[in-house]
Amino acid sequence: MIPPELEDELFDKMVEYYKDNPNVTVIVDRRTGPDRRQGTTPPEGEKRETRDRRRPRVPGTFPDIVDG
C-alpha cells in the first residue's frame, strides 16, 4: 500500500518490482476521514450500529435426529 503523497514516486516502481509475484497487488491508499482504530468515541449523534450479518434461520421445525 502506497500513501497518496508518494504515488507519483513509487507506484510504477513497485508495480515493476512485484510484477512476477501473483500474490502481490500494489495499491494506493485513498482512505479519508478519521482513523477508527484509535478507540476514540464517535462524535455525539454518530453512534455506529452493530448488526448481525449472519443469515436468519430457516423458519419451520426440523425432525429429531436419532442415533441408530
DSSP file (Angstrom, degrees, kcal/mol; ACC not computed):
  #  RESIDUE AA STRUCTURE BP1 BP2  ACC     N-H-->O    O-->H-N    N-H-->O    O-->H-N    TCO  KAPPA ALPHA  PHI   PSI    X-CA   Y-CA   Z-CA
    1    1 A M              0   0    0      0, 0.0    27,-0.2     0, 0.0    25,-0.1   0.000 360.0 360.0 360.0 129.9    0.0    0.0    0.0
    2    2 A I  B     -a   28   0A   0     25,-2.7    27,-2.8     2,-0.0     5,-0.1  -0.907 360.0-120.4-110.3 131.2    1.4    3.3   -1.1
    3    3 A P    >   -     0   0    0      0, 0.0     3,-1.9     0, 0.0     4,-0.4  -0.412  28.3-116.8 -66.0 147.3    0.4    6.6    0.6
    4    4 A P  G >  S+     0   0    0      0, 0.0     3,-1.2     0, 0.0     4,-0.4   0.823 112.2  60.8 -58.2 -33.2   -1.1    9.1   -1.8
    5    5 A E  G 3  S+     0   0    0      1,-0.2     4,-0.1     2,-0.1     3,-0.1   0.691 110.0  42.2 -69.9 -15.7    1.7   11.6   -1.3
    6    6 A L  G <> S+     0   0    0     -3,-1.9     4,-2.8     1,-0.1     5,-0.5   0.301  83.5 103.5-108.4   7.7    4.2    9.1   -2.7
    7    7 A E  H <> S+     0   0    0     -3,-1.2     4,-2.0    -4,-0.4     5,-0.4   0.924  80.2  48.6 -57.7 -48.8    2.1    7.7   -5.5
    8    8 A D  H  4 S+     0   0    0     -4,-0.4    -1,-0.2     1,-0.2     4,-0.2   0.857 118.7  40.5 -61.1 -35.1    4.0    9.6   -8.3
    9    9 A E  H  4 S+     0   0    0     -3,-0.2     4,-0.2    -4,-0.1    -1,-0.2   0.860 129.1  21.4 -82.1 -37.5    7.3    8.5   -7.0
   10   10 A L  H  X S+     0   0    0     -4,-2.8     4,-2.8     2,-0.1     5,-0.3   0.748  96.8  81.4-108.9 -27.3    6.7    4.9   -6.0
   11   11 A F  H  X S+     0   0    0     -4,-2.0     4,-2.4    -5,-0.5     5,-0.2   0.917  98.8  41.0 -55.4 -54.8    3.7    3.3   -7.8
   12   12 A D  H  > S+     0   0    0     -5,-0.4     4,-2.0     1,-0.2    -1,-0.2   0.873 116.0  51.7 -62.7 -36.7    5.3    2.4  -11.1
   13   13 A K  H  > S+     0   0    0     -4,-0.2     4,-2.3     2,-0.2    -1,-0.2   0.912 111.4  46.4 -64.9 -42.4    8.5    1.2   -9.4
   14   14 A M  H  X S+     0   0    0     -4,-2.8     4,-2.3     2,-0.2    -2,-0.2   0.892 110.6  52.1 -69.8 -39.2    6.6   -1.1   -7.0
   15   15 A V  H  < S+     0   0    0     -4,-2.4     4,-0.4    -5,-0.3    -1,-0.2   0.926 112.8  46.0 -61.4 -43.7    4.4   -2.5   -9.8
   16   16 A E  H >< S+     0   0    0     -4,-2.0     3,-0.9    -5,-0.2     4,-0.3   0.910 111.9  51.4 -64.4 -42.2    7.5   -3.3  -11.8
   17   17 A Y  H 3< S+     0   0    0     -4,-2.3     3,-0.3     1,-0.2    -2,-0.2   0.885 119.1  35.1 -63.8 -39.8    9.3   -4.8   -8.8
   18   18 A Y  T >< S+     0   0    0     -4,-2.3     3,-1.8     1,-0.2     6,-0.3   0.259  82.3 111.2 -99.9  11.9    6.3   -7.1   -7.9
   19   19 A K  T <  S+     0   0    0     -3,-0.9    -1,-0.2    -4,-0.4    -2,-0.1   0.787  79.9  48.7 -59.9 -29.0    5.2   -7.9  -11.5
   20   20 A D  T 3  S+     0   0    0     -3,-0.3    -1,-0.3    -4,-0.3    -2,-0.1   0.436  94.7  83.1 -91.3   1.2    6.3  -11.6  -11.2
   21   21 A N    X   -     0   0    0     -3,-1.8     3,-1.5     1,-0.1    -1,-0.1  -0.886  56.9-170.3-107.8 105.5    4.6  -12.2   -7.9
   22   22 A P  T 3  S+     0   0    0      0, 0.0    -1,-0.1     0, 0.0    -3,-0.0   0.628  82.9  66.1 -70.6 -10.6    0.9  -13.0   -8.3
   23   23 A N  T 3  S+     0   0    0     -5,-0.1     2,-0.5     2,-0.0    -2,-0.0   0.453  91.3  76.1 -88.0   0.0    0.3  -12.8   -4.6
   24   24 A V    <   -     0   0    0     -3,-1.5     2,-0.5    -6,-0.3    -3,-0.1  -0.944  52.3-178.9-119.3 130.9    1.1   -9.0   -4.5
   25   25 A T        -     0   0    0     -2,-0.5     2,-0.5     2,-0.0   -10,-0.0  -0.995  21.4-141.7-122.9 124.3   -1.2   -6.2   -5.6
   26   26 A V        +     0   0    0     -2,-0.5     2,-0.3   -25,-0.1    -2,-0.0  -0.741  29.5 173.3 -87.4 126.5    0.2   -2.7   -5.4
   27   27 A I        -     0   0    0     -2,-0.5   -25,-2.7     2,-0.0     2,-0.5  -0.918  30.6-126.1-132.4 158.3   -2.5   -0.2   -4.3
   28   28 A V  B     -a    2   0A   0     -2,-0.3     2,-0.6   -27,-0.2    -2,-0.0  -0.905  30.7-119.5-104.1 130.9   -2.6    3.5   -3.4
   29   29 A D        +     0   0    0    -27,-2.8    -2,-0.0    -2,-0.5     0, 0.0  -0.576  39.3 166.7 -71.5 115.2   -4.3    4.3    0.0
   30   30 A R        +     0   0    0     -2,-0.6    -1,-0.2   -27,-0.1     2,-0.1   0.192  26.8 132.1-115.1  14.4   -7.2    6.5   -0.8
   31   31 A R        -     0   0    0      1,-0.0     2,-0.3     2,-0.0    -2,-0.0  -0.386  31.5-177.3 -68.5 144.8   -8.9    6.4    2.6
   32   32 A T        +     0   0    0      2,-0.1    -2,-0.1    -2,-0.1    -1,-0.0  -0.889  35.1  50.3-134.0 167.1  -10.1    9.6    4.1
   33   33 A G  S    S-     0   0    0     -2,-0.3     2,-0.0     2,-0.1     3,-0.0  -0.338  93.7 -24.7  97.0-179.9  -11.7   10.6    7.4
   34   34 A P        -     0   0    0      0, 0.0     2,-0.7     0, 0.0    -2,-0.1  -0.308  63.2-113.9 -69.0 149.3  -10.9    9.8   11.0
   35   35 A D    >   -     0   0    0      1,-0.1     3,-1.0     2,-0.0     4,-0.1  -0.752  23.8-163.9 -83.7 113.2   -8.9    6.6   11.9
   36   36 A R  G >  S+     0   0    0     -2,-0.7     3,-1.0     1,-0.2    -1,-0.1   0.541  76.6  79.4 -79.0  -5.9  -11.3    4.4   13.8
   37   37 A R  G 3  S+     0   0    0      1,-0.2    -1,-0.2     2,-0.1    -2,-0.0   0.641  72.2  81.1 -74.8 -12.0   -8.6    2.2   15.2
   38   38 A Q  G <  S-     0   0    0     -3,-1.0    -1,-0.2     1,-0.1    -2,-0.1   0.696  98.9-126.4 -69.2 -19.0   -7.7    4.8   17.8
   39   39 A G    <   +     0   0    0     -3,-1.0     2,-0.1     1,-0.3    -2,-0.1   0.640  57.2 148.1  83.0  13.9  -10.5    3.6   20.1
   40   40 A T        -     0   0    0      1,-0.1    -1,-0.3    -4,-0.0    -2,-0.0  -0.458  52.7-106.8 -79.3 156.1  -12.0    7.1   20.4
   41   41 A T        -     0   0    0     -2,-0.1     3,-0.1     1,-0.1    -1,-0.1  -0.578  38.3-107.3 -81.2 146.0  -15.7    7.5   20.8
   42   42 A P        -     0   0    0      0, 0.0     3,-0.1     0, 0.0    -1,-0.1  -0.304  45.5 -85.3 -68.9 156.4  -17.6    8.8   17.8
   43   43 A P    >   -     0   0    0      0, 0.0     3,-2.1     0, 0.0     0, 0.0  -0.226  63.7 -77.7 -57.6 153.1  -18.9   12.4   17.9
   44   44 A E  T 3  S+     0   0    0      1,-0.3    -3,-0.0    -3,-0.1     0, 0.0  -0.255 121.0  23.1 -57.5 135.7  -22.3   12.8   19.6
   45   45 A G  T 3  S+     0   0    0     -3,-0.1    -1,-0.3     1,-0.0     0, 0.0   0.388 103.3  89.7  89.0  -2.9  -25.1   11.7   17.3
   46   46 A E    <   +     0   0    0     -3,-2.1     2,-0.3    -4,-0.1    -2,-0.1  -0.331  51.5 160.2-121.0  50.4  -22.9    9.4   15.2
   47   47 A K        -     0   0    0     -5,-0.1     2,-0.2     1,-0.1    -6,-0.0  -0.557  39.9-122.9 -75.2 132.6  -23.1    6.1   17.0
   48   48 A R        -     0   0    0     -2,-0.3     2,-0.5     1,-0.0    -1,-0.1  -0.517  20.1-134.5 -74.4 141.6  -22.1    3.1   14.9
   49   49 A E        -     0   0    0     -2,-0.2     2,-0.6     2,-0.0    -1,-0.0  -0.861  10.7-150.7 -99.4 127.1  -24.7    0.4   14.6
   50   50 A T        -     0   0    0     -2,-0.5     2,-0.3     2,-0.0    -2,-0.0  -0.861  19.5-170.9 -97.2 124.5  -23.5   -3.2   15.0
   51   51 A R        -     0   0    0     -2,-0.6     2,-0.7     2,-0.0    -2,-0.0  -0.839  28.9-115.7-116.8 153.5  -25.6   -5.6   13.0
   52   52 A D        -     0   0    0     -2,-0.3    -2,-0.0     1,-0.1     0, 0.0  -0.789  27.3-171.4 -84.9 115.6  -25.7   -9.4   13.0
   53   53 A R        +     0   0    0     -2,-0.7    -1,-0.1     2,-0.1     2,-0.0   0.463  47.5 111.2 -91.3  -1.5  -24.6  -10.3    9.5
   54   54 A R  S    S-     0   0    0      1,-0.1     3,-0.1     3,-0.0    -2,-0.1  -0.372  79.2 -99.7 -70.6 153.4  -25.4  -14.0    9.7
   55   55 A R        -     0   0    0      1,-0.1    -1,-0.1    -2,-0.0     3,-0.1  -0.440  43.7-104.3 -68.5 144.7  -28.2  -15.3    7.6
   56   56 A P        -     0   0    0      0, 0.0    -1,-0.1     0, 0.0     2,-0.1  -0.365  43.4 -94.8 -67.9 152.5  -31.5  -15.7    9.5
   57   57 A R        -     0   0    0      1,-0.1    -3,-0.0    -3,-0.1     0, 0.0  -0.360  43.6-100.9 -67.0 145.5  -32.5  -19.3   10.5
   58   58 A V        -     0   0    0      1,-0.1    -1,-0.1    -3,-0.1     2,-0.0  -0.498  43.5-118.1 -66.1 128.9  -34.8  -21.1    8.1
   59   59 A P  S    S+     0   0    0      0, 0.0     2,-0.2     0, 0.0    -1,-0.1  -0.328  71.2  52.1 -69.8 153.7  -38.4  -20.9    9.5
   60   60 A G  S    S-     0   0    0      2,-0.0     2,-0.3    -2,-0.0    -2,-0.0  -0.630  85.0 -66.3 118.3-176.4  -40.1  -24.2   10.4
   61   61 A T        -     0   0    0     -2,-0.2     0, 0.0     0, 0.0     0, 0.0  -0.771  36.4-144.1-112.4 159.0  -39.4  -27.2   12.5
   62   62 A F        -     0   0    0     -2,-0.3     3,-0.1     3,-0.0    -2,-0.0  -0.939  24.7-106.4-123.7 144.5  -36.9  -29.9   12.0
   63   63 A P        -     0   0    0      0, 0.0     2,-0.1     0, 0.0     0, 0.0  -0.342  42.9 -99.6 -67.3 150.5  -37.2  -33.7   12.7
   64   64 A D        -     0   0    0      1,-0.1     2,-0.5    -2,-0.0     0, 0.0  -0.400  34.7-120.9 -66.1 145.0  -35.3  -35.0   15.7
   65   65 A I        -     0   0    0     -2,-0.1     2,-0.5    -3,-0.1    -1,-0.1  -0.794  26.7-158.5 -90.7 128.4  -32.0  -36.8   14.9
   66   66 A V        -     0   0    0     -2,-0.5     2,-0.4     2,-0.0    -2,-0.0  -0.934  10.0-140.9-113.4 122.8  -32.0  -40.4   16.1
   67   67 A D              0   0    0     -2,-0.5    -2,-0.0     1,-0.1     0, 0.0  -0.654 360.0 360.0 -76.4 133.5  -28.7  -42.2   16.7
   68   68 A G              0   0    0     -2,-0.4    -1,-0.1     0, 0.0    -2,-0.0   0.471 360.0 360.0-135.5 360.0  -29.1  -45.6   15.4
